[in-house]
Structures are given as structure tokens and as C-alpha cells.
Amino acid sequence: MSDWMTPQEAKETRKTDIGPPKYDQFLPPVIKKNYGDWKYHEVLDGGTMVHHANGGDKVFTVRVASPRLLSTATIGDMLDIADAHCDGFIRWTTRNNVEFMVDDEGKVDGLKAALKDKGFLMGGIGSGISNVVHTQGWVHCHSACTDASGLTKAMMDVFNDYFTGDKSLPNKVRLAVACCVNMCGAVHCSDIAVVAVHRKVPTIDHEKVKNMCEIPTTIGSCPTRAISPDPSKKSVKIKAEKCMYCGNCFTVCPPIDIHDPENDGVAIMVGGKVGSLRGGPMFSKLAIPYIPNEPPRWPSTVDAIKNILEVYAAGAKKHERVGEWIERVGWERFFSLTGIEFTHQHIDDFTFMRDTLRTSAAFKY
């Protein structure tokens, strides 16, 4: 029996690929030492901040942008810098910023020089724009209505100064891009977000459906029950007035094609946030229902976002997020200030829309 491990020993030594590894093994020693015992932090410049622990320790963080879809060569460059300057520690944030952390101020300049030498753009800290969280787009996603990577590149070429700290905003602004309404980007909780939209009922290749698709699964994939059997064709049919163009059916049955290069485009949402400071988290709401795709630079979309950003910067109070500013001035005033047209698409007609309706008679013009 002495050769057997105790349950506790087995738990400590067991290796498994089930579930994520315990997070604390990836923490730098100084962060592990002061976990939950931080006093405050300071923003030193657009790409650098320092956290102070109650015990006197400090952690200096340098943040750089990333395109999200990274080559192994780029990741290798990042890891080499982390090995050389950060004892091998590196982290990616949920919005695809890459952070390098050191516990000695004397290491910061060398770290920055190495990052600059490799062409990495430092920024994204403080009252500005951080890295854009975006989805796959045309590069990888089968249901994409736009190119998330290309649109993000076009946006950040214009908003670069807000990332580096050369220009500031009333508070941080989080941008997001989702290449379809399945929305694996953080469109629902970002200050300004782009969500791509299909605008037509899918076409059905009935000959391929009966040979390639499982009819019950295809019918079950529709969240609005717009799909029903079509026995005469051994296929399915779509009730147009129920279809919301989500593309779920295309995912399980490719012969039901949702793509439309002429009419696919993007919508712009505003006012979302995750943080609980001053108020709870907020869902974003529709600002612009449709802008056509204009690759490779998407000028109309970028100009629309720039307009919203500049009106917010001019009118918001210090520390107000985009959604908080809109709630203060009122949505009527938001539309008049930005010059965005209010259309029938802004009126919520969802089944449970009563919960979202404003029941007050007070209007702000």
C-alpha cells in the first residue's frame, strides 16, 4: 500500500487534457505573490501602466496591438521578447491586446525598444481606444457577411492616434466587429460596434438538400421556425416573413445559401459596456441599420464610426462611457447631434419587446 499515492498526491500530480489548466501557473511571480492585494494603478502613457501593491511591489505593463489572426512567426517574435525581457511571461486580453509585464522599472525601456524594433504598436491603455475585438470574417467563417479583419484594419488606420494616446477621449472606448449576427465578437457589450448583416431570405438548391442535409436538423436549426418540410421536393421551404437572415440553416445545410454579395453589409451599434463603474453593464443598441460593404477600405462605415466618436468626444463629460453619455442627453438628442436618420428599423418589434420599451412620457430633444 505504501506505493500508492494518496488522493491529494494524485490530485497534485495528475495531468489531464480535460478542462483548462489552473490559471495561477501562468501568473508572473510578483502577481502571484500580491494576488488580490493591489492598492492602485497609474497610466504612465498610452501604452504603459504600473500597478502598486500594498506591500510595495510594482508591476509595469506594456500593451501592444495585435491583428488577432496571427502567424506563428509573429507569435514567435512576441514570445522571444517575453523570454528576453519578461522572464517568459506574456498575456492576451479578451480584446486581443498583448501585454508584457516586468517588475522593475529599469526593464521597461529595454522592453519598449525591443517591441518597437519588431514593429509592434504600443497603446490601448487609458482614455482611448484599445485593440478591436473582431470575428473571423471572410478569411475563415462560412457565414460571414463582411471581412472583419479588413474592416478592423481600415478603422484602426484612422483611429490610430486614439490607440497610441496622442489623442484622448472622455473615457475608454471599446470597439468590436462581428462578421454576422451570430456575433462571436463582443458587439453586444462594446461602446461602438459593427455587426454584419444578411438582408435576404436564403436560396434553396432542392436537389442538393435531399442528398446532403438532414431535414429534421435543418428545420430545428431555425430560431424563428421559418423552415418547414416540402415533401413534394423532398426538401424544405422557408416562410419569408418569419426569416431573420441569421444564416443558422446554412451552417447545418450548405445548399441553403444565405450569401448575397450585392446586399450584404453592416449595421452599427452603440452604448454597450461590461464594467459596473457608475452603473451596471449595458447592452448596445442600434444606431445605423445598414451600410453596404465597400472593400477594401469601407469608407462609409469608417466615416460613420468617426462621426459618432467625435460627437461623443465633444459632448461627453469626463469619465462618461458612450452609453452613459447617450442616456444622459437622450436618444433623440443622440440622433440629432450625430445626424443619423431614425428609421423603422430602430423600433423593437421582437416578441418580448415590451421589456425594452420606454414607458415614460419624458422626451429629450
N, C-alpha and C positions, 0 to 999 in steps of 0.2 A: 504493500500500500504506500510505502514511502516514495515510490517512483511516480505516483500520481500527483498531478498539480491540484492545489485547492481551487475551488470555484473562482476565488478572487485572482489567483495567479493566472488561471486560464483566461479570465476576462481581460487582464492587463497585457497578455502576450498574444492573444488571438488576432490573426489578421483575416480580414474579410473584405469582399467587394460589395457587400450588401450595405446600402446607405452611405452617407458621406463620412469621411474621416473626421475625427474630433477637431474642431476649429482651432483650439489653442496650440496645436503643434505647429501652426503656420504663423504664429504671432512673434514679432521680434522680442527678444528678452526684456527690453525696457517696457514694452507694452504689457507683456505678460506679468511683469513684476507689479505694475501700477494699475492693473485691470480694475476698472470701476472706482479709481481713486484719483481722477483728474480734477484739477482746480479750474482751469480756464484755458482758452486758446487765443492766439493772436494771428491775424493775417498780416504777413510781412510784405508781400507783394502779390500780383495777380496769380502767381503760380507757387507760392511758398507760404506755409503757416507753421506755427510752433505750438505744441500742447505742453502745458506746465502741469506737473503732478504735485500733489500736496507734499510729497516727500522731497521735492526739489529737482527731480529728474525732468528732462525735456526731450521731446521728440520733434524733430524737424521734418516736415513733409514737403516734397516737391512733386507737383502734379503735372502730367503731360497728357496731351490729346492722343486718342487712338482712333483709327477708322473702323474699329470693331471687327471687320473682316480682315484678319491679319495673316501675313505669310509667316511661315516658320522661320525665315531669315530675320524678319523684324522682331519676332518674339525672342529669337536667339540674341539679337543685339540688346534687347531690354534685359534679358537675364544676365548677359555678360556685364552690363553696367551695375546690376544689382549685386552680382558676385564681387565686383571690384570695389564698390563704394558702400553697400548696404548689408554686408555680411550675408548676402544671398536672399534677403527678404524683399518681396515685391507684392503689391496687391492691385487688383482691378476693382473699381467701384461698380455699383449697379448700373451706372450710366456710362460705363466703358472708359472712364478716366483711369489712367495708370499712375499709381503713387509709389514713390521711392522714399523710404524713411531712414533717417540717421539719428543717433542720439548725441551727436557732438556738432556744435555749430561750425567748427573748423572743417568738417567734411562737406558742408553744403556747397561751397564754391567749386570744389573739385567735381562733385556730382553734377552740378549745373553745367559745367564746362563739357563733361562727357556727354550729357544729353544734347547739348547744343551742337557738339561735333558730329553727332549722328543724325542731326536734323529734326529732333523731336521738339514740338512746340509746347512750351511751358505756359500754364494758365489754368483757368477754370475754378479759381478759389475766390471767395468773397462775393461782392455785389456785382455780378456779371453773369455771363453765360458759361456754363460748363459743357463738357462733351455731350453731343447729341446721342441719345439712346435711339437706336433705329432697328428695323427688322431686316429681313434678307433682301427683299426687292427682287428685281428681275434676275439677279445673279443666281439665286438658289431656289426661290419659293415658287411653287407651281400655281398659286392663286393670286400672285401679285398684280396689282393694278398700276403700280408705278415702280420706279427704281429708287429704293430707299438710299442706297449708297451714293448715287449720283446727285440726288436731291440734297442730301446732307452735305456733300462737298460744296455744292453751289451756295447753300445757306451760309456755311461757315467761312467761305471765302469773303462774304460780305460782312459777317459779324465777327471777324477775327479780332478786332480791337476790343470787343466786349469780353472775349475769352482771355486775352493776354493781360487785361487790366488797364490798357491805355485809355479806355472809356469805361465809365461806371454807370450803374443803374440804381434805382431806389433800393432794390434787394436782388437776391439771386433770381435768375430766370432759367427755368429748366425747359429745354426744347426736346421734342420727340417726333419721330417719323414712323408711321406704320404703313406697310405697303398694301394692306387690305383691312376690312372691318373685323377680321378675326383678331387683329390688333395684338400681336405678341410684342409690340412696343408699348411704352408707358403713356399712351395717348390720353388715357382717362384721368391721369393724375399729373399732368405737366402744365406749366404756365401757358405755353403756346405749343400747339401740336398739329401735325399734318397727318391725316388719315386718308389713304387712297380708297376710292370708291368705284365699284362697278355700277352701271346705270341701265342695264338691260336684262331682260329675262334670258336665261341660258338657252342656247340652241341644243337640240337633241338629235344625235345620229342614231336612229332607232335600230338600224342593222347591227351596229356595234354594241348597243346597250344590251341586247338579248344574248350576245355572245361573251361580253366582258364584265357585266355588272350583276350583282346580286340584288334583285328587285326589293326585297324587304329592307335590306340595309340602306339602299338608296332612298327609299321612302322615309325611313326612320332618321336619315341624316338631316332632313329639313326642319328647322326650328319653328317654322310657321305653318307646317302641314300643307304646303303648297303643292307637294308632289303626290300623285296618286297613280294606281296601276292603269295601264292602257292595254287590256287583253287583246284587242284586235291587232295590235302591232307587236305583242309580246314585249312590251316596253313600258314606259311611264309617260305621264303628261304633267304639265305644270300649269297651275292656276295663276295667271299673271298678276291679278290684283292682290294675291297673298305673298308673292315673291318679294323678298327684301334684298336680293342681289348679293348675298353673303358668300356664295361660292362653296358652301359646305358640300353640296351634292357633287360638284366637280371633284372634290377630294376623294370621294369613295367611288365615283363613276366618271372617269375622264371623258367618255363620249358626250356627257352633258357639259358643254363648253361655255364658260362664263366670260371669257376674254373678249374684249372689243377695243382694238387699238384706236378707233376713231372717237369713242365716247368715254372710255375710262379716264379718270382724273383724280383730283384730290379735294378734300374738304379741310378747313382749318378750324380747330377747336381752341378755346382759351379758358383760363381760370382754374385749372386743376392744381392741386398740390398734395403732398404726402404729410408734411410737417404739421405739428399741433400747436406751434407757437402763435399766440394771439387768438387762435381759433382752430377748430378741428380740420381734418383733411377735407378737401373739396374735389368734387368731380368736375372735369372740364365740360364746357357747353359749346354748342355750335356757333361759330362766328360767320364763316363763309361756306355755303353748302357745296359749291363746285367751282373748280378752276381746272381747265384742260391740261393734260400733260404737254409739256414743252421741252423735251430733252434736246440738248444735253444740259442746259443751264436753268431751265424752269424760271424764266424771268418774272412772269406774273405772280407765281407763288412766292418767290423770294421778296418781291416788292410788297406784296400784301403783308407778309410777316414783318418786314421792316417798318411798314406804316404803323402796325399795331404796337410794335416795340417802341417806336419813337413817340407815339402819343402817350403810351404808358410812362415812359421816362420823363416826359414833360409835365404830366399831370399827377403822378402818384406821390404820396408822402413818403418820407424816408422809412424804410423797413416794410412798406406795403408790398405784398406779392401782387401779381397781375389780377388774380381773382378777388383779392381783398379790395383793390382799387376799384374794380368794376362794381362790386357790391356796394361800395361807398357812394359812387357817383350815380349808380343805377344803370341798368342795361339800356334804357332809352338813350341816356347820355353817351354811353359807350358807342352805340351805333352812330349817333350824330357826330361825335368827336372824330371817329375813325373814317367816317364817310362810307361805311359798309351798308349796303342795302338790306333792309329787313324784308324777308320773303316768307312764303307759306311754309318753307322747309324748317324755319325756326320754331314753328308751333309743334309742340309734342303731341303726337296722336297715338302713342303707344297704349296698349291695353290698360296699363296701370299709371297712365299719365297724370291722374288726379293727384298723386303724391308729389308731383313736380310743379303743379300749377301754383301761381301766386294768388293767394286769396285776399290779399289786402287791396283796398281801393286807392292806395297811395302810389302815385307815379312820379318819376323824377325826369323832368325834361330840361 
